[in-house]
């Protein structure tokens, strides 16, 4: 897989795995989830994801996102493309602008894998 291609996660397949605190991931599960975590491992992409998720109405125009960064529009577009390729966001062109929204099933999947379970043996902070 090249740096330009991230596999899209099939969210229709249901929950892929139990939370990390309950049982270890198998190799296939880790391979499937790694591109999602890689996509959000960049501070700009993490902020973009947050900005989109928190935007009024649940979607944000690219014009609403660019002002939050001291980056060029092509750089912002690149980061949005990475998030979209990973399946974390989706988009639609409306006239001259592109609107983005969160794919809640993918975020729920990431959240479920990180969620500690009661009695899982975790030591409280």
C-alpha atoms as an extended CHARMM CRD file, in Angstrom:
* protein
*
       125  EXT
         1         1  UNK       CA              0.0000000000        0.0000000000        0.0000000000  PROA      1               0.0000000000
         2         2  UNK       CA              1.4130000000        3.3680000000       -0.9730000000  PROA      2               0.0000000000
         3         3  UNK       CA              1.3450000000        6.4570000000        1.2290000000  PROA      3               0.0000000000
         4         4  UNK       CA             -1.3560000000        7.8590000000       -1.0490000000  PROA      4               0.0000000000
         5         5  UNK       CA             -3.7930000000        4.9610000000       -0.5840000000  PROA      5               0.0000000000
         6         6  UNK       CA             -5.4900000000        4.1240000000        2.6780000000  PROA      6               0.0000000000
         7         7  UNK       CA             -7.9910000000        1.2740000000        2.6470000000  PROA      7               0.0000000000
         8         8  UNK       CA            -11.5890000000        2.1880000000        3.3890000000  PROA      8               0.0000000000
         9         9  UNK       CA            -12.9610000000        0.4140000000        6.4250000000  PROA      9               0.0000000000
        10        10  UNK       CA            -16.1650000000       -1.5470000000        5.8640000000  PROA      10              0.0000000000
        11        11  UNK       CA            -18.3940000000       -0.2570000000        8.6530000000  PROA      11              0.0000000000
        12        12  UNK       CA            -21.2750000000       -2.4490000000        7.4940000000  PROA      12              0.0000000000
        13        13  UNK       CA            -19.4130000000       -5.4640000000        8.7970000000  PROA      13              0.0000000000
        14        14  UNK       CA            -20.3770000000       -4.5270000000       12.3620000000  PROA      14              0.0000000000
        15        15  UNK       CA            -18.0980000000       -4.2950000000       15.3280000000  PROA      15              0.0000000000
        16        16  UNK       CA            -14.8030000000       -5.8580000000       14.4340000000  PROA      16              0.0000000000
        17        17  UNK       CA            -13.4140000000       -6.5920000000       17.7980000000  PROA      17              0.0000000000
        18        18  UNK       CA            -13.7460000000       -6.4690000000       21.5460000000  PROA      18              0.0000000000
        19        19  UNK       CA            -12.2770000000       -3.5460000000       23.4870000000  PROA      19              0.0000000000
        20        20  UNK       CA             -8.5230000000       -3.7250000000       23.9830000000  PROA      20              0.0000000000
        21        21  UNK       CA             -9.0470000000       -4.0180000000       27.7240000000  PROA      21              0.0000000000
        22        22  UNK       CA            -10.9410000000       -7.3020000000       27.2760000000  PROA      22              0.0000000000
        23        23  UNK       CA             -8.9010000000       -9.2450000000       24.7530000000  PROA      23              0.0000000000
        24        24  UNK       CA             -6.0130000000       -8.6680000000       22.3640000000  PROA      24              0.0000000000
        25        25  UNK       CA             -6.6610000000       -7.8090000000       18.7360000000  PROA      25              0.0000000000
        26        26  UNK       CA             -5.8770000000      -10.4810000000       16.1950000000  PROA      26              0.0000000000
        27        27  UNK       CA             -3.6970000000       -9.6210000000       13.1950000000  PROA      27              0.0000000000
        28        28  UNK       CA             -6.6240000000       -9.0250000000       10.8180000000  PROA      28              0.0000000000
        29        29  UNK       CA             -8.3470000000       -6.6730000000       13.2710000000  PROA      29              0.0000000000
        30        30  UNK       CA             -5.1360000000       -4.7290000000       13.8350000000  PROA      30              0.0000000000
        31        31  UNK       CA             -4.5620000000       -4.4540000000       10.0700000000  PROA      31              0.0000000000
        32        32  UNK       CA             -8.0970000000       -3.1550000000        9.5990000000  PROA      32              0.0000000000
        33        33  UNK       CA             -7.9400000000       -0.5720000000       12.3920000000  PROA      33              0.0000000000
        34        34  UNK       CA             -4.3870000000        0.7190000000       11.9020000000  PROA      34              0.0000000000
        35        35  UNK       CA             -5.2230000000        2.9760000000        8.9110000000  PROA      35              0.0000000000
        36        36  UNK       CA             -7.9430000000        4.7010000000       10.9510000000  PROA      36              0.0000000000
        37        37  UNK       CA             -5.5870000000        5.4580000000       13.8000000000  PROA      37              0.0000000000
        38        38  UNK       CA             -2.8930000000        6.4980000000       11.3280000000  PROA      38              0.0000000000
        39        39  UNK       CA             -5.2890000000        8.9770000000        9.7140000000  PROA      39              0.0000000000
        40        40  UNK       CA             -6.0530000000       10.6840000000       13.0230000000  PROA      40              0.0000000000
        41        41  UNK       CA             -2.4720000000       10.5320000000       14.3250000000  PROA      41              0.0000000000
        42        42  UNK       CA             -1.6960000000       13.8710000000       12.6680000000  PROA      42              0.0000000000
        43        43  UNK       CA             -2.5470000000       16.9710000000       14.7820000000  PROA      43              0.0000000000
        44        44  UNK       CA             -4.0520000000       18.8480000000       11.8250000000  PROA      44              0.0000000000
        45        45  UNK       CA             -6.2980000000       15.9290000000       10.8740000000  PROA      45              0.0000000000
        46        46  UNK       CA             -7.3340000000       15.4130000000       14.4760000000  PROA      46              0.0000000000
        47        47  UNK       CA             -8.2890000000       19.0970000000       14.7150000000  PROA      47              0.0000000000
        48        48  UNK       CA            -10.1470000000       18.9380000000       11.4000000000  PROA      48              0.0000000000
        49        49  UNK       CA            -12.1120000000       15.9340000000       12.6050000000  PROA      49              0.0000000000
        50        50  UNK       CA            -12.9690000000       17.7830000000       15.7980000000  PROA      50              0.0000000000
        51        51  UNK       CA            -13.9720000000       20.9490000000       13.9510000000  PROA      51              0.0000000000
        52        52  UNK       CA            -16.2580000000       19.0160000000       11.6290000000  PROA      52              0.0000000000
        53        53  UNK       CA            -17.8220000000       17.0240000000       14.4770000000  PROA      53              0.0000000000
        54        54  UNK       CA            -18.4780000000       20.1550000000       16.5490000000  PROA      54              0.0000000000
        55        55  UNK       CA            -19.7600000000       22.3060000000       13.7070000000  PROA      55              0.0000000000
        56        56  UNK       CA            -23.3640000000       23.4300000000       13.8950000000  PROA      56              0.0000000000
        57        57  UNK       CA            -25.6140000000       21.0660000000       11.9770000000  PROA      57              0.0000000000
        58        58  UNK       CA            -23.0350000000       18.2920000000       11.9950000000  PROA      58              0.0000000000
        59        59  UNK       CA            -21.3600000000       19.3420000000        8.7660000000  PROA      59              0.0000000000
        60        60  UNK       CA            -18.8500000000       21.9810000000        7.8190000000  PROA      60              0.0000000000
        61        61  UNK       CA            -17.9960000000       23.7560000000        4.6030000000  PROA      61              0.0000000000
        62        62  UNK       CA            -14.3380000000       23.6950000000        3.6830000000  PROA      62              0.0000000000
        63        63  UNK       CA            -14.5490000000       27.4830000000        3.8610000000  PROA      63              0.0000000000
        64        64  UNK       CA            -15.3860000000       27.1310000000        7.5840000000  PROA      64              0.0000000000
        65        65  UNK       CA            -12.3290000000       24.9640000000        8.2100000000  PROA      65              0.0000000000
        66        66  UNK       CA             -9.4800000000       26.7740000000        6.4870000000  PROA      66              0.0000000000
        67        67  UNK       CA             -9.5370000000       29.8070000000        8.7780000000  PROA      67              0.0000000000
        68        68  UNK       CA             -8.6600000000       27.6970000000       11.8130000000  PROA      68              0.0000000000
        69        69  UNK       CA             -5.1930000000       26.9110000000       10.4330000000  PROA      69              0.0000000000
        70        70  UNK       CA             -2.1630000000       28.7570000000        9.1850000000  PROA      70              0.0000000000
        71        71  UNK       CA             -1.9460000000       26.3560000000        6.2580000000  PROA      71              0.0000000000
        72        72  UNK       CA             -2.6220000000       26.6970000000        2.5620000000  PROA      72              0.0000000000
        73        73  UNK       CA             -5.9090000000       25.5170000000        1.0910000000  PROA      73              0.0000000000
        74        74  UNK       CA             -4.1840000000       22.6570000000       -0.7890000000  PROA      74              0.0000000000
        75        75  UNK       CA             -2.6720000000       21.4090000000        2.4800000000  PROA      75              0.0000000000
        76        76  UNK       CA             -6.0810000000       21.4660000000        4.1890000000  PROA      76              0.0000000000
        77        77  UNK       CA             -7.5510000000       19.6540000000        1.1650000000  PROA      77              0.0000000000
        78        78  UNK       CA             -4.8570000000       16.9840000000        1.4480000000  PROA      78              0.0000000000
        79        79  UNK       CA             -5.6470000000       16.3510000000        5.1170000000  PROA      79              0.0000000000
        80        80  UNK       CA             -9.3830000000       16.2000000000        4.3760000000  PROA      80              0.0000000000
        81        81  UNK       CA             -8.6670000000       13.7120000000        1.5920000000  PROA      81              0.0000000000
        82        82  UNK       CA             -6.7370000000       11.4620000000        3.9890000000  PROA      82              0.0000000000
        83        83  UNK       CA             -9.6160000000       11.5430000000        6.4860000000  PROA      83              0.0000000000
        84        84  UNK       CA            -12.0990000000       10.7710000000        3.7150000000  PROA      84              0.0000000000
        85        85  UNK       CA            -10.0080000000        7.9140000000        2.2800000000  PROA      85              0.0000000000
        86        86  UNK       CA             -9.8750000000        6.3630000000        5.7420000000  PROA      86              0.0000000000
        87        87  UNK       CA            -13.6730000000        6.5650000000        5.9410000000  PROA      87              0.0000000000
        88        88  UNK       CA            -13.7260000000        8.9240000000        8.9310000000  PROA      88              0.0000000000
        89        89  UNK       CA            -15.5510000000       11.6830000000        7.0340000000  PROA      89              0.0000000000
        90        90  UNK       CA            -17.6610000000       12.0040000000        3.9230000000  PROA      90              0.0000000000
        91        91  UNK       CA            -18.3590000000       14.9780000000        1.6930000000  PROA      91              0.0000000000
        92        92  UNK       CA            -20.5820000000       16.5020000000       -0.9350000000  PROA      92              0.0000000000
        93        93  UNK       CA            -19.9760000000       19.3160000000       -3.3990000000  PROA      93              0.0000000000
        94        94  UNK       CA            -22.6160000000       22.0380000000       -3.3100000000  PROA      94              0.0000000000
        95        95  UNK       CA            -21.9510000000       24.6360000000       -5.9240000000  PROA      95              0.0000000000
        96        96  UNK       CA            -18.3690000000       25.8090000000       -5.5260000000  PROA      96              0.0000000000
        97        97  UNK       CA            -17.9570000000       24.5420000000       -1.9410000000  PROA      97              0.0000000000
        98        98  UNK       CA            -17.4690000000       21.0840000000       -0.4660000000  PROA      98              0.0000000000
        99        99  UNK       CA            -19.2320000000       20.1670000000        2.7760000000  PROA      99              0.0000000000
       100       100  UNK       CA            -17.8650000000       17.5390000000        5.1530000000  PROA      100             0.0000000000
       101       101  UNK       CA            -19.4740000000       15.4750000000        7.8950000000  PROA      101             0.0000000000
       102       102  UNK       CA            -18.3380000000       12.7580000000       10.2770000000  PROA      102             0.0000000000
       103       103  UNK       CA            -19.0090000000        9.1020000000        9.5650000000  PROA      103             0.0000000000
       104       104  UNK       CA            -20.4370000000        8.1950000000       12.9850000000  PROA      104             0.0000000000
       105       105  UNK       CA            -20.1870000000        4.4240000000       12.4750000000  PROA      105             0.0000000000
       106       106  UNK       CA            -16.4140000000        4.6090000000       12.0170000000  PROA      106             0.0000000000
       107       107  UNK       CA            -15.9240000000        6.8780000000       15.0420000000  PROA      107             0.0000000000
       108       108  UNK       CA            -18.1570000000        4.6070000000       17.1100000000  PROA      108             0.0000000000
       109       109  UNK       CA            -16.0140000000        1.6730000000       16.0700000000  PROA      109             0.0000000000
       110       110  UNK       CA            -12.8210000000        3.4370000000       17.1650000000  PROA      110             0.0000000000
       111       111  UNK       CA            -14.4650000000        4.4650000000       20.3890000000  PROA      111             0.0000000000
       112       112  UNK       CA            -15.6270000000        0.9180000000       21.1280000000  PROA      112             0.0000000000
       113       113  UNK       CA            -12.1490000000       -0.5280000000       20.7030000000  PROA      113             0.0000000000
       114       114  UNK       CA            -10.6900000000        1.9750000000       23.1830000000  PROA      114             0.0000000000
       115       115  UNK       CA            -13.5010000000        1.8610000000       25.7110000000  PROA      115             0.0000000000
       116       116  UNK       CA            -12.5270000000        0.2350000000       28.9860000000  PROA      116             0.0000000000
       117       117  UNK       CA            -14.9930000000       -2.3460000000       30.2590000000  PROA      117             0.0000000000
       118       118  UNK       CA            -16.1230000000       -2.7410000000       33.8600000000  PROA      118             0.0000000000
       119       119  UNK       CA            -13.9930000000       -5.2930000000       35.6640000000  PROA      119             0.0000000000
       120       120  UNK       CA            -11.4170000000       -5.4100000000       32.8800000000  PROA      120             0.0000000000
       121       121  UNK       CA             -8.5750000000       -5.1700000000       35.3630000000  PROA      121             0.0000000000
       122       122  UNK       CA             -7.5760000000       -1.5950000000       34.5420000000  PROA      122             0.0000000000
       123       123  UNK       CA             -6.0100000000        0.3810000000       37.3230000000  PROA      123             0.0000000000
       124       124  UNK       CA             -7.8290000000        3.7240000000       37.8200000000  PROA      124             0.0000000000
       125       125  UNK       CA             -5.7740000000        6.8510000000       37.2080000000  PROA      125             0.0000000000
